[in-house]
């Protein structure tokens, strides 16, 4: 009797998922690289496109920029106006752009753009040092299209520098993790720390966390050279932060605007971003904050609105821990703990993604790793390509959606848009001198203050005092005021003040520009009156 041979096919699901995924990642490395490149191109294009749109200067940007109208490099040490605080090198970079390349939106936004683009580029190196191909592609893709990292590159604020210098400090740490016998990464940290701390206040949280992550392994091996390097690094971080805070930060925080110090103004504004003192409220506040906007990579919202990405970060942390990369878990945990301590002391708010860009690189590494771990565990290998491409398309849609939003709404808010339109309606159509019937620094709208200040010698902040010297030798001029309500008697008041200086003045033109602030139509107006001296 002939022997019967049965052939049993092995279903793809019979192959262990984890092992099958490792093989798939190796065989499809070129595909993962192409996807990474496409997502990177979207990220770079989005950042550069926003920059060249030259959006109107936003209120927070204007509050920082008006400090450069009359200040030089030494004056930046303080005091400064409008309750602003930024690191010294960022101030100097902005002042350099302003002085040498003019006050255009392109000029003053070049330092943030460079920070955003360079930060994304260096993050690719960090991801390569830290992650295998699949989580690397996901981590890079998430940072490329994440809304806040992409948009901070076109805001005149130091947020993009917070992310950049976090990556700058994490790179030597990642290099040391790959080869603990090398000392040059520790030397690099000692050299880079002062630059980072003078360029980003939040980099002290990352720098301190790196020291926490380094300490156990360095103390374990007991090599004198490395112990001395760790002690030197710790001393340099402390000295650099304290020096920068003493000579720059402390003065800026004590600066007053409208009689309120920057420290008090920021403390009041960010009150909701500090931990509550009530233990019961704290128990609810803490998880909602940690799963809130700080974890919005690529998207998310406040009060638990980023629970999914926060959970993926936790899963990624578990994966790091299981495979022995525990220093990364300690580092990320230390960054969050230091941040919470700073918030508890009312020194730095927690909860806002734009103020938490220093944690962005770590969130993207961990979320990328967590997402990859879920794919490897629950998606069959024969579905791998479909799942990876689907995720890549989803990330691409986030980036392209943000780009489309910017095309439809080419401004940060209505206040910025209306302020630029209103000021330019007066300053770009005529060449008359401009008298502002308010004291400098007391404008209702910071963008109006900025755009008026760009007229240089044409504008004089005269308030309601004596205008005699201001109008001497002038035959025509604008009188401008910006406030929340229109006083019908303004024209008569200004005519009387001009008449008191001598001569017969007549109002030839009136202009009213509506400035929509905080979504409330006609809340503020920029009003201009063109007066001409009569023979």
C-alpha positions as CSV (number, residue, x, y, z in Angstrom):
1,X,0.0,0.0,0.0
2,X,1.4,3.3,-1.0
3,X,2.2,5.6,1.9
4,X,0.1,8.8,2.1
5,X,2.0,12.0,2.6
6,X,0.0,15.0,3.9
7,X,1.3,18.5,3.5
8,X,0.3,20.9,6.2
9,X,0.6,24.6,5.4
10,X,1.8,26.8,8.3
11,X,-0.4,29.8,8.6
12,X,1.4,33.2,9.0
13,X,-0.3,33.5,12.4
14,X,1.6,30.5,13.5
15,X,4.9,32.4,13.3
16,X,5.6,34.2,16.6
17,X,4.4,37.8,16.1
18,X,7.4,39.5,17.7
19,X,10.0,37.4,15.8
20,X,8.1,37.8,12.6
21,X,8.0,41.6,13.0
22,X,11.7,41.7,13.6
23,X,12.3,39.8,10.3
24,X,9.8,42.0,8.5
25,X,11.5,45.2,9.7
26,X,14.8,43.9,8.5
27,X,13.5,42.9,5.1
28,X,11.5,46.2,4.7
29,X,14.1,48.6,5.9
30,X,14.0,50.5,2.6
31,X,10.2,51.0,2.9
32,X,10.5,52.4,6.4
33,X,13.3,54.8,5.3
34,X,11.1,56.0,2.4
35,X,8.1,56.6,4.7
36,X,10.4,58.4,7.2
37,X,11.7,60.6,4.4
38,X,8.2,61.5,3.2
39,X,7.0,62.4,6.7
40,X,10.2,64.5,7.2
41,X,9.6,66.3,4.0
42,X,6.0,67.2,5.1
43,X,7.4,68.4,8.4
44,X,10.2,70.6,6.9
45,X,7.8,71.9,4.2
46,X,5.2,72.8,6.7
47,X,7.7,74.7,8.9
48,X,9.2,76.6,6.0
49,X,5.8,77.3,4.3
50,X,4.5,78.9,7.5
51,X,7.6,81.0,7.8
52,X,7.3,82.4,4.2
53,X,3.6,83.1,4.8
54,X,4.8,86.0,7.0
55,X,1.7,85.8,9.2
56,X,0.9,89.0,11.2
57,X,2.8,89.4,14.5
58,X,0.8,87.7,17.3
59,X,0.2,89.4,20.6
60,X,2.7,87.3,22.6
61,X,5.3,87.9,19.9
62,X,4.7,91.7,19.9
63,X,5.1,91.8,23.6
64,X,8.6,90.4,23.2
65,X,9.5,92.4,20.1
66,X,8.7,95.8,21.3
67,X,11.6,95.4,23.7
68,X,14.0,95.6,20.7
69,X,12.7,98.9,19.4
70,X,14.9,101.0,21.6
71,X,17.3,98.5,23.3
72,X,20.8,97.4,22.5
73,X,22.6,94.2,23.5
74,X,23.5,95.4,27.0
75,X,20.0,96.6,27.7
76,X,18.6,93.2,27.2
77,X,19.9,92.2,30.6
78,X,16.8,94.1,31.8
79,X,14.5,95.4,32.9
80,X,12.2,94.7,29.9
81,X,8.5,95.4,29.2
82,X,5.2,93.5,28.8
83,X,5.8,90.7,31.4
84,X,8.2,88.9,29.1
85,X,11.0,86.5,29.9
86,X,13.3,84.7,27.5
87,X,16.9,83.4,27.6
88,X,19.7,85.8,26.9
89,X,21.0,84.2,23.6
90,X,17.5,84.1,22.2
91,X,17.2,87.8,22.9
92,X,20.5,88.5,21.3
93,X,19.7,86.5,18.2
94,X,16.4,88.4,17.8
95,X,18.1,91.7,18.3
96,X,20.7,90.9,15.8
97,X,18.1,90.0,13.2
98,X,16.2,93.2,14.0
99,X,19.3,95.4,13.7
100,X,21.0,93.9,10.6
101,X,18.1,92.6,8.6
102,X,15.2,94.9,9.6
103,X,11.9,94.3,11.4
104,X,10.1,92.2,8.8
105,X,8.2,89.1,9.9
106,X,10.8,87.0,8.0
107,X,13.7,88.6,9.8
108,X,12.5,88.3,13.4
109,X,11.1,84.8,12.8
110,X,14.4,83.4,11.4
111,X,15.9,82.3,14.8
112,X,12.7,80.3,15.7
113,X,12.6,78.8,12.3
114,X,16.2,77.7,12.5
115,X,15.5,76.2,15.9
116,X,12.6,74.3,14.6
117,X,14.2,72.9,11.5
118,X,17.5,72.1,13.2
119,X,15.7,70.5,16.2
120,X,13.8,68.2,13.8
121,X,17.0,67.3,11.9
122,X,19.0,66.5,15.1
123,X,16.1,64.5,16.4
124,X,16.5,62.1,13.5
125,X,20.0,61.5,14.7
126,X,18.7,61.0,18.2
127,X,16.1,58.5,17.0
128,X,18.7,56.6,15.1
129,X,20.9,56.3,18.2
130,X,17.9,55.2,20.3
131,X,15.3,53.2,18.4
132,X,15.1,50.3,15.9
133,X,13.7,51.1,12.4
134,X,9.9,50.8,13.0
135,X,9.7,53.0,16.2
136,X,12.3,55.3,14.7
137,X,10.0,55.9,11.7
138,X,7.1,56.5,14.0
139,X,8.9,58.8,16.4
140,X,10.3,60.9,13.6
141,X,7.0,61.0,11.8
142,X,5.2,62.1,15.0
143,X,7.6,65.0,15.6
144,X,7.5,66.0,12.0
145,X,3.7,66.6,11.9
146,X,3.0,67.4,15.6
147,X,1.2,70.7,15.6
148,X,3.1,72.6,18.3
149,X,6.6,71.7,17.2
150,X,5.7,72.7,13.6
151,X,4.1,76.0,14.5
152,X,6.6,77.2,17.0
153,X,9.1,77.7,14.2
154,X,7.1,80.8,13.0
155,X,6.5,82.3,16.5
156,X,8.9,84.9,17.9
157,X,9.2,83.0,21.2
158,X,11.9,80.6,22.5
159,X,9.7,77.5,22.3
160,X,11.4,76.0,19.3
161,X,14.8,76.6,21.0
162,X,13.5,74.6,24.1
163,X,13.0,71.6,21.8
164,X,16.3,72.2,20.0
165,X,18.5,72.4,23.1
166,X,16.7,69.4,24.7
167,X,17.8,67.4,21.7
168,X,21.3,68.9,21.8
169,X,21.7,67.6,25.4
170,X,20.0,64.2,24.7
171,X,22.4,63.4,21.8
172,X,25.5,62.9,24.0
173,X,23.5,60.9,26.5
174,X,22.3,58.6,23.7
175,X,25.9,58.2,22.4
176,X,27.0,57.3,25.9
177,X,24.2,54.8,26.2
178,X,25.4,53.0,23.0
179,X,28.9,52.7,24.4
180,X,29.4,53.3,28.1
181,X,33.2,53.0,27.8
182,X,33.5,56.3,26.0
183,X,34.1,59.4,27.9
184,X,33.7,62.0,25.1
185,X,29.9,62.1,25.5
186,X,30.3,63.2,29.1
187,X,32.8,65.8,28.0
188,X,30.4,67.0,25.3
189,X,27.7,67.4,27.9
190,X,30.0,69.6,30.0
191,X,30.7,71.8,27.0
192,X,27.1,72.0,25.7
193,X,25.4,72.6,29.0
194,X,26.3,76.3,29.5
195,X,25.1,77.1,25.9
196,X,21.9,75.2,26.4
197,X,21.1,76.8,29.7
198,X,21.8,80.3,28.3
199,X,19.5,79.5,25.3
200,X,16.6,77.8,27.0
201,X,15.3,78.0,30.5
202,X,13.6,74.7,30.4
203,X,16.8,72.9,29.3
204,X,17.8,72.8,33.0
205,X,15.0,70.3,33.5
206,X,16.5,68.0,30.8
207,X,20.1,68.7,32.0
208,X,19.2,67.8,35.6
209,X,17.4,64.6,34.4
210,X,20.4,63.5,32.4
211,X,22.5,63.8,35.6
212,X,20.0,61.6,37.4
213,X,20.0,59.0,34.6
214,X,23.8,58.9,34.4
215,X,24.6,58.7,38.1
216,X,23.6,55.0,39.0
217,X,25.7,53.5,36.2
218,X,28.7,55.8,36.6
219,X,28.8,55.2,40.4
220,X,28.4,51.4,39.8
221,X,31.5,51.1,37.6
222,X,33.6,53.3,40.0
223,X,35.9,54.8,37.3
224,X,37.5,57.9,38.7
225,X,37.6,59.7,35.3
226,X,33.9,59.3,34.8
227,X,32.9,60.2,38.3
228,X,34.9,63.4,38.0
229,X,33.2,64.1,34.7
230,X,29.8,63.6,36.3
231,X,30.6,65.8,39.2
232,X,32.0,68.5,36.8
233,X,28.8,68.2,34.7
234,X,26.6,68.7,37.7
235,X,28.6,71.7,38.9
236,X,28.6,73.3,35.5
237,X,24.8,72.8,35.1
238,X,24.2,74.4,38.6
239,X,26.6,77.3,38.0
240,X,25.4,78.1,34.5
241,X,21.7,78.0,35.5
242,X,22.3,80.1,38.7
243,X,24.4,82.7,36.8
244,X,21.9,83.1,34.0
245,X,19.0,83.3,36.4
246,X,20.8,85.8,38.6
247,X,22.0,88.2,35.9
248,X,19.1,87.8,33.4
249,X,16.1,85.9,34.6
250,X,15.8,87.5,38.0
251,X,15.9,91.0,36.6
252,X,13.4,90.1,33.9
253,X,11.0,88.7,36.5
254,X,11.2,91.8,38.6
255,X,10.5,94.1,35.6
256,X,7.2,95.9,35.9
257,X,4.4,96.6,33.4
258,X,1.4,98.6,34.4
259,X,2.7,98.4,38.0
260,X,2.8,94.6,38.0
261,X,6.0,92.6,38.0
262,X,6.6,89.9,35.4
263,X,6.7,87.3,38.2
264,X,3.4,88.3,39.6
265,X,1.8,88.7,36.2
266,X,2.9,85.3,35.0
267,X,2.0,83.7,38.3
268,X,-1.6,85.1,38.0
269,X,-1.9,84.2,34.3
270,X,-0.7,80.6,34.7
271,X,-2.5,80.0,38.0
272,X,-4.4,77.0,36.6
273,X,-1.1,75.4,35.4
274,X,0.2,75.0,39.0
275,X,-0.7,72.0,41.2
276,X,-3.6,72.6,43.6
277,X,-2.8,72.6,47.3
278,X,-5.9,70.5,48.1
279,X,-4.8,66.8,48.1
280,X,-8.2,65.6,46.7
281,X,-8.1,68.1,43.8
282,X,-4.4,67.2,43.2
283,X,-5.4,63.5,42.7
284,X,-7.7,64.5,39.9
285,X,-5.5,67.3,38.5
286,X,-2.3,65.2,38.2
287,X,-3.5,62.5,35.8
288,X,-5.5,65.0,33.7
289,X,-2.4,67.1,33.4
290,X,0.0,64.3,32.5
291,X,-2.5,63.0,30.0
292,X,-3.3,66.5,28.8
293,X,-1.8,68.8,26.2
294,X,1.8,68.1,27.3
295,X,1.4,64.8,25.6
296,X,-0.1,66.2,22.4
297,X,2.2,64.4,19.9
298,X,1.0,64.6,17.2
299,X,-2.3,66.0,18.4
300,X,-4.2,66.2,21.7
301,X,-5.8,68.6,24.1
302,X,-6.0,69.7,27.7
303,X,-7.5,67.9,30.7
304,X,-6.9,64.3,29.6
305,X,-7.4,65.1,25.9
306,X,-4.1,63.3,25.1
307,X,-4.9,60.2,27.0
308,X,-4.2,58.0,24.0
309,X,-0.7,59.4,23.3
310,X,0.1,59.4,27.0
311,X,-0.8,55.8,27.3
312,X,1.4,55.0,24.2
313,X,4.2,56.8,26.0
314,X,3.7,54.6,29.0
315,X,3.7,51.5,26.9
316,X,6.9,52.7,25.2
317,X,8.5,53.2,28.6
318,X,7.6,49.7,29.7
319,X,9.3,48.4,26.5
320,X,12.4,50.5,27.2
321,X,12.5,49.1,30.7
322,X,12.1,45.4,29.7
323,X,14.9,45.6,27.1
324,X,17.3,47.1,29.6
325,X,17.2,50.7,28.5
326,X,16.2,51.8,32.0
327,X,18.3,55.0,31.9
328,X,15.9,56.4,29.3
329,X,12.9,55.7,31.6
330,X,14.7,57.3,34.6
331,X,15.5,60.3,32.4
332,X,12.0,60.8,31.2
333,X,10.5,60.3,34.7
334,X,13.0,62.8,36.1
335,X,12.1,65.5,33.5
336,X,8.4,65.1,34.5
337,X,9.2,65.2,38.2
338,X,11.4,68.2,38.0
339,X,8.8,70.0,35.9
340,X,6.1,69.2,38.4
341,X,8.3,70.4,41.2
342,X,8.9,73.7,39.3
343,X,5.1,74.0,38.9
344,X,4.5,73.3,42.5
345,X,6.9,76.1,43.4
346,X,5.1,78.4,41.0
347,X,8.3,78.8,39.0
348,X,7.2,77.3,35.7
349,X,3.7,76.2,34.5
350,X,2.9,72.7,33.4
351,X,0.0,71.7,31.1
352,X,0.7,73.7,27.9
353,X,2.4,71.9,25.0
354,X,4.0,75.1,23.7
355,X,5.6,75.7,27.1
356,X,6.6,72.0,27.3
357,X,8.7,71.6,24.1
358,X,11.6,70.5,26.2
359,X,9.7,67.2,26.8
360,X,8.7,66.9,23.1
361,X,11.7,64.7,22.0
362,X,11.2,62.3,24.8
363,X,7.4,62.0,24.2
364,X,8.0,61.3,20.5
365,X,10.6,58.6,21.3
366,X,8.4,56.9,23.8
367,X,5.2,57.2,21.8
368,X,6.9,55.9,18.7
369,X,8.3,52.9,20.8
370,X,4.9,52.3,22.4
371,X,3.0,52.3,19.1
372,X,5.6,49.9,17.6
373,X,5.2,47.6,20.6
374,X,1.5,47.4,20.1
375,X,1.9,46.7,16.4
376,X,4.3,43.9,17.0
377,X,2.1,42.4,19.7
378,X,-1.3,42.5,18.1
379,X,-1.0,42.9,14.3
380,X,-0.2,39.7,12.4
381,X,3.0,39.9,10.3
382,X,1.2,39.4,7.1
383,X,-0.7,42.6,7.9
384,X,2.4,44.5,8.8
385,X,2.8,46.5,5.6
386,X,-0.8,47.5,5.6
387,X,-0.7,48.7,9.2
388,X,2.6,50.6,8.8
389,X,1.4,52.4,5.6
390,X,-2.0,53.2,7.2
391,X,-0.3,54.8,10.2
392,X,2.1,56.7,7.9
393,X,-0.9,58.0,5.9
394,X,-2.6,59.0,9.1
395,X,0.4,61.0,10.2
396,X,0.8,62.5,6.8
397,X,-2.9,63.6,6.9
398,X,-2.2,65.4,10.3
399,X,0.6,67.4,8.7
400,X,-1.2,68.2,5.5
401,X,-4.3,69.1,7.5
402,X,-2.3,71.6,9.6
403,X,-0.9,73.0,6.4
404,X,-4.4,73.4,4.9
405,X,-5.5,75.1,8.1
406,X,-2.8,77.6,7.8
407,X,-3.8,78.3,4.2
408,X,-7.4,79.0,5.2
409,X,-6.4,81.0,8.3
410,X,-3.1,82.7,7.6
411,X,-2.8,84.4,11.1
412,X,-2.5,83.3,14.7
413,X,-5.6,85.2,15.8
414,X,-7.9,88.0,14.6
415,X,-6.2,90.6,16.8
416,X,-2.9,90.1,15.0
417,X,-4.5,90.3,11.6
418,X,-6.6,93.4,12.3
419,X,-3.7,95.2,14.0
420,X,-1.4,94.9,11.1
421,X,-4.2,96.0,8.6
422,X,-5.2,98.9,10.8
423,X,-1.7,100.3,11.3
424,X,-0.6,99.8,7.7
425,X,-3.7,101.7,6.6
426,X,-2.3,104.8,8.2
427,X,1.5,104.3,8.0
428,X,1.8,102.9,4.4
429,X,-0.5,105.3,2.6
430,X,0.8,108.6,3.8
431,X,4.1,109.9,5.1
432,X,2.9,112.3,7.8
433,X,4.3,112.2,11.3
434,X,2.3,110.2,13.8
435,X,1.4,111.4,17.3
436,X,0.1,108.6,19.6
437,X,-2.2,110.1,22.2
438,X,-1.1,107.4,24.7
439,X,2.1,106.8,26.6
440,X,4.4,104.2,25.1
441,X,3.8,100.8,26.6
442,X,0.1,101.6,27.4
443,X,-1.4,100.5,24.1
444,X,-4.5,98.4,24.3
445,X,-3.0,96.0,21.7
446,X,0.6,94.9,21.7
447,X,0.7,94.2,17.9
448,X,-0.4,97.9,17.4
449,X,2.4,99.0,19.6
450,X,4.9,96.9,17.5
451,X,3.7,97.9,14.1
452,X,3.5,101.6,15.1
453,X,7.0,101.4,16.5
454,X,8.4,100.2,13.2
455,X,7.7,103.7,11.7
456,X,10.8,104.9,13.5
457,X,11.2,108.7,13.8
458,X,7.7,109.2,12.3
459,X,6.0,108.2,15.5
460,X,6.0,110.1,18.8
461,X,4.3,108.8,22.0
462,X,3.0,112.1,23.4
463,X,0.1,111.0,25.6
464,X,-2.2,113.9,26.6
465,X,0.4,116.3,27.8
466,X,1.9,119.3,26.0
467,X,2.2,118.8,22.3
468,X,4.0,122.0,21.4
469,X,7.4,120.4,20.8
470,X,5.9,117.5,19.0
471,X,4.1,119.6,16.3
472,X,6.8,122.2,15.9
473,X,7.6,122.7,12.2
474,X,4.9,120.3,11.0
475,X,2.1,121.2,8.6
476,X,0.2,117.9,8.8
477,X,0.2,114.9,11.1
478,X,-1.8,111.9,12.3
479,X,-3.1,111.7,15.9
480,X,-3.7,108.0,16.8
481,X,-5.2,106.2,19.7
482,X,-6.0,102.5,20.4
483,X,-8.6,101.7,23.0
484,X,-11.7,99.6,23.7
485,X,-14.3,102.2,23.0
486,X,-14.7,105.2,20.7
487,X,-15.0,108.6,22.3
488,X,-17.0,110.8,20.0
489,X,-15.4,113.9,21.5
490,X,-11.9,112.8,20.7
491,X,-11.6,114.9,17.6
492,X,-12.6,118.0,19.4
493,X,-10.1,117.3,22.2
494,X,-7.2,116.8,19.8
495,X,-8.2,119.9,17.8
496,X,-8.1,121.9,21.0
497,X,-4.7,120.5,22.0
498,X,-3.3,121.3,18.6
499,X,-4.8,124.8,18.7
500,X,-3.0,125.3,22.0
501,X,0.3,124.9,20.2
502,X,-0.4,127.7,17.9
503,X,-1.9,127.8,14.4
504,X,-5.2,126.7,12.9
505,X,-5.6,122.9,12.6
506,X,-8.4,121.1,10.7
507,X,-9.2,117.4,10.6
508,X,-9.0,116.3,7.0
509,X,-9.3,112.5,7.3
510,X,-10.6,110.1,9.8
511,X,-9.8,106.4,10.0
512,X,-11.3,103.7,12.3
513,X,-9.8,100.2,12.2
514,X,-11.7,97.4,14.1
515,X,-9.4,95.1,16.1
516,X,-11.2,91.9,17.0
517,X,-9.7,90.6,20.3
518,X,-10.4,87.3,21.9
519,X,-13.2,86.5,19.5
520,X,-15.3,89.5,20.5
521,X,-16.1,91.8,17.5
522,X,-15.3,95.5,17.8
523,X,-13.7,95.1,21.2
524,X,-10.9,97.5,20.3
525,X,-10.4,100.1,17.6
526,X,-7.4,101.9,16.2
527,X,-8.6,105.5,15.5
528,X,-6.6,108.0,13.5
529,X,-7.2,111.7,12.7
530,X,-5.2,113.4,10.0
531,X,-4.9,117.1,10.9
532,X,-3.7,119.7,8.5
533,X,-2.5,123.2,9.5
534,X,-4.5,125.9,7.8
535,X,-2.9,129.1,6.4
